[in-house]
Amino acid sequence: MNHSKRVLCTVIGTMFVLGASQVMAATTLKLSHNHNRDHAVHKAMTQFADEVRQKTNGDVRIRIYPDAQLGNQRESMELMQNGALDLVKSNAAELEAFTPAYSAFNLPYLFRDKAHYEKIKNGEIGKEILASSKNSGFVGITYYEAGARSFYAKKPIRTPADLKGMKIRVQPSPTAISMVKNLGGNPTPLAYGELYTALQQGVVDAAENNIPSFNLSRHSEVARYFSLDKHTMVPDVLVISNKSLNKLSSAQQKILMDAAANSSEYMTKLWQKSEEKERQNAEKIGVKFVNVDKKSFEEAVKPMYDDIKKTDPMLYRMVERIRAVR
C-alpha cells in the first residue's frame, strides 16, 4: 500500500475508534459510495441502513459515507480489501478488474431490451456473478439500477463516425476500452471525480454515463449534447467483504441480505422518477438529447464478440446463455 493509502487508512481507523464508544454493543459497518446525497442510490442505501438497524434492534448499524469522502470507487475497494471499510457501492465496470464474470454487463448491445436485462440481473446468472468474487475477498449482495449508458459531448454523436478521433472518458474496464476502440474513439480511463474539469478543459472530448449521473454531476454544464445510443446497461453493485459478512450471525446476515434486496426494489422505483426529472432539468439549461442510428453502433461492435469467441470461451458461453434467455 502506498503512503497516501496508509495515511487514509489511519485517518479512517481513528474516526471509527472515536465513534465506537458511543455504540459499544453494536456492530458498525462502514459503507462508501461516490454519489451525492441527492442521488437515488444514496436514498436507497439509507433505507437499507435503516431497515438493518431496525430489524437487528440496533445491533448492526451501517454508517454511510457518500461523495467519495473515503476515496473513489477503486480506492474504496482497496480499503475494503485492507479491512478499513466493510461495504462499497461499485459497479460492474469497475468490478471487472476483480472478477471477469462482471464483464458480461459491460458488453455493448448484449441485452435486447430492459426486460431482458432485468431477467438476467435478477435471475440465476445475476446471482452467479454476485458470488463470483468470493475468492477476491468480497461478495456482491445486491444490484442497484443505473439505467442505460450513452455518450455525451460538446457536439451531437449520431453514428460511430462522429466518435472518430475523439478522446472518450471510460471507466477502467477492458471491455469499455475495447468498445470505444471498435467505435472509432480513443478510450481514456479517468477517475469520475476528475471528469468535469477534464471535459471543461478539453482533456477529454466526451464521456458516457446514464442521465441522472450526467446531470447531477453537472457534466451537463460542459457537454450540451446527450446522444441516446444506450450502448450498455451496467448496474451498480453493493459489495461486502467476506470478513465483515462472516462476523455477523446467520440471522443478521439474512436481515442484511433481505434489506439489500428491498433497497434494490426501492431504488428501481426512485430511478425512473430520477431519470425523468434529471432529463427535464438538463433540458432546462440547454442540453439537447440526440437520437442515433443505433444499428450502425451495433454493427460496429460485432467484432468484439468474434474476438471473445476466439480468446475467452468461458465469457462467450455466458454471452450465449444470456442471449438464450427469453
Solvent accessible surface area in square Angstrom, and as a share of the most:
residue,aa,sasa,rsa
1,M,108,0.48
2,N,83,0.43
3,H,125,0.56
4,S,74,0.48
5,K,42,0.18
6,R,127,0.46
7,V,72,0.41
8,L,50,0.25
9,C,27,0.16
10,T,90,0.52
11,V,73,0.42
12,I,0,0.00
13,G,31,0.30
14,T,71,0.41
15,M,77,0.35
16,F,27,0.11
17,V,110,0.63
18,L,130,0.65
19,G,12,0.12
20,A,47,0.37
21,S,78,0.50
22,Q,147,0.65
23,V,29,0.17
24,M,154,0.69
25,A,100,0.78
26,A,21,0.16
27,T,43,0.25
28,T,33,0.19
29,L,0,0.00
30,K,29,0.12
31,L,0,0.00
32,S,0,0.00
33,H,4,0.02
34,N,28,0.14
35,H,23,0.10
36,N,50,0.26
37,R,135,0.49
38,D,100,0.52
39,H,5,0.02
40,A,4,0.03
41,V,0,0.00
42,H,24,0.11
43,K,94,0.40
44,A,0,0.00
45,M,0,0.00
46,T,54,0.32
47,Q,57,0.25
48,F,0,0.00
49,A,12,0.09
50,D,86,0.45
51,E,23,0.10
52,V,1,0.01
53,R,120,0.44
54,Q,137,0.61
55,K,111,0.47
56,T,9,0.05
57,N,136,0.70
58,G,12,0.11
59,D,67,0.35
60,V,1,0.01
61,R,63,0.23
62,I,18,0.09
63,R,83,0.30
64,I,34,0.17
65,Y,20,0.08
66,P,2,0.01
67,D,66,0.34
68,A,38,0.29
69,Q,92,0.41
70,L,7,0.04
71,G,13,0.12
72,N,51,0.26
73,Q,12,0.05
74,R,95,0.35
75,E,63,0.28
76,S,2,0.01
77,M,0,0.00
78,E,47,0.21
79,L,2,0.01
80,M,3,0.01
81,Q,85,0.38
82,N,81,0.42
83,G,52,0.50
84,A,16,0.12
85,L,2,0.01
86,D,7,0.04
87,L,0,0.00
88,V,1,0.00
89,K,2,0.01
90,S,0,0.00
91,N,12,0.06
92,A,0,0.00
93,A,3,0.02
94,E,15,0.07
95,L,0,0.00
96,E,19,0.09
97,A,57,0.44
98,F,36,0.15
99,T,8,0.05
100,P,101,0.64
101,A,22,0.17
102,Y,0,0.00
103,S,7,0.04
104,A,1,0.01
105,F,1,0.00
106,N,5,0.03
107,L,2,0.01
108,P,0,0.00
109,Y,42,0.16
110,L,7,0.04
111,F,17,0.07
112,R,116,0.42
113,D,77,0.40
114,K,92,0.39
115,A,66,0.51
116,H,5,0.02
117,Y,0,0.00
118,E,41,0.18
119,K,107,0.45
120,I,4,0.02
121,K,8,0.03
122,N,95,0.49
123,G,23,0.23
124,E,122,0.55
125,I,10,0.05
126,G,0,0.00
127,K,136,0.58
128,E,70,0.31
129,I,1,0.00
130,L,23,0.11
131,A,60,0.47
132,S,46,0.29
133,S,1,0.00
134,K,132,0.56
135,N,160,0.82
136,S,38,0.24
137,G,32,0.31
138,F,0,0.00
139,V,19,0.11
140,G,8,0.08
141,I,15,0.08
142,T,11,0.06
143,Y,10,0.04
144,Y,0,0.00
145,E,2,0.01
146,A,6,0.05
147,G,7,0.06
148,A,22,0.17
149,R,13,0.05
150,S,1,0.01
151,F,0,0.00
152,Y,0,0.00
153,A,0,0.00
154,K,115,0.49
155,K,87,0.37
156,P,37,0.23
157,I,1,0.00
158,R,125,0.46
159,T,44,0.26
160,P,19,0.12
161,A,77,0.60
162,D,43,0.23
163,L,0,0.00
164,K,161,0.68
165,G,50,0.48
166,M,17,0.08
167,K,78,0.33
168,I,0,0.00
169,R,7,0.02
170,V,0,0.00
171,Q,10,0.05
172,P,52,0.32
173,S,0,0.00
174,P,87,0.54
175,T,12,0.07
176,A,11,0.09
177,I,47,0.24
178,S,38,0.25
179,M,3,0.01
180,V,0,0.00
181,K,129,0.55
182,N,52,0.27
183,L,4,0.02
184,G,34,0.33
185,G,6,0.05
186,N,74,0.38
187,P,28,0.18
188,T,37,0.22
189,P,68,0.43
190,L,36,0.18
191,A,33,0.26
192,Y,45,0.17
193,G,76,0.73
194,E,95,0.43
195,L,1,0.00
196,Y,46,0.18
197,T,65,0.38
198,A,6,0.05
199,L,1,0.00
200,Q,97,0.43
201,Q,129,0.57
202,G,33,0.32
203,V,78,0.45
204,V,1,0.01
205,D,49,0.26
206,A,0,0.00
207,A,0,0.00
208,E,6,0.03
209,N,10,0.05
210,N,6,0.03
211,I,16,0.08
212,P,0,0.00
213,S,4,0.02
214,F,0,0.00
215,N,21,0.11
216,L,43,0.21
217,S,32,0.20
218,R,130,0.47
219,H,4,0.02
220,S,1,0.01
221,E,70,0.31
222,V,20,0.12
223,A,0,0.00
224,R,90,0.33
225,Y,67,0.26
226,F,2,0.01
227,S,1,0.00
228,L,30,0.15
229,D,0,0.00
230,K,102,0.43
231,H,1,0.01
232,T,9,0.05
233,M,27,0.12
234,V,5,0.03
235,P,0,0.00
236,D,10,0.05
237,V,0,0.00
238,L,0,0.00
239,V,0,0.00
240,I,0,0.00
241,S,10,0.06
242,N,34,0.18
243,K,163,0.69
244,S,5,0.03
245,L,21,0.11
246,N,108,0.55
247,K,115,0.49
248,L,9,0.05
249,S,58,0.37
250,S,95,0.61
251,A,65,0.51
252,Q,43,0.19
253,Q,49,0.22
254,K,130,0.55
255,I,39,0.20
256,L,1,0.00
257,M,67,0.30
258,D,60,0.31
259,A,0,0.00
260,A,0,0.00
261,A,49,0.38
262,N,60,0.31
263,S,0,0.00
264,S,17,0.11
265,E,115,0.51
266,Y,78,0.30
267,M,0,0.00
268,T,56,0.33
269,K,142,0.60
270,L,34,0.17
271,W,9,0.03
272,Q,119,0.53
273,K,144,0.61
274,S,19,0.12
275,E,52,0.23
276,E,96,0.43
277,K,121,0.51
278,E,10,0.04
279,R,86,0.32
280,Q,104,0.46
281,N,45,0.23
282,A,0,0.00
283,E,81,0.36
284,K,162,0.69
285,I,76,0.39
286,G,34,0.33
287,V,5,0.03
288,K,121,0.51
289,F,32,0.13
290,V,11,0.06
291,N,122,0.62
292,V,31,0.18
293,D,69,0.36
294,K,85,0.36
295,K,132,0.56
296,S,30,0.19
297,F,0,0.00
298,E,59,0.26
299,E,78,0.35
300,A,26,0.20
301,V,2,0.01
302,K,110,0.47
303,P,70,0.44
304,M,10,0.04
305,Y,18,0.07
306,D,85,0.44
307,D,79,0.41
308,I,18,0.09
309,K,125,0.53
310,K,165,0.70
311,T,96,0.56
312,D,51,0.26
313,P,78,0.49
314,M,144,0.64
315,L,24,0.12
316,Y,33,0.13
317,R,134,0.49
318,M,26,0.12
319,V,0,0.00
320,E,89,0.40
321,R,92,0.34
322,I,1,0.00
323,R,95,0.35
324,A,71,0.55
325,V,44,0.25
326,R,189,0.69
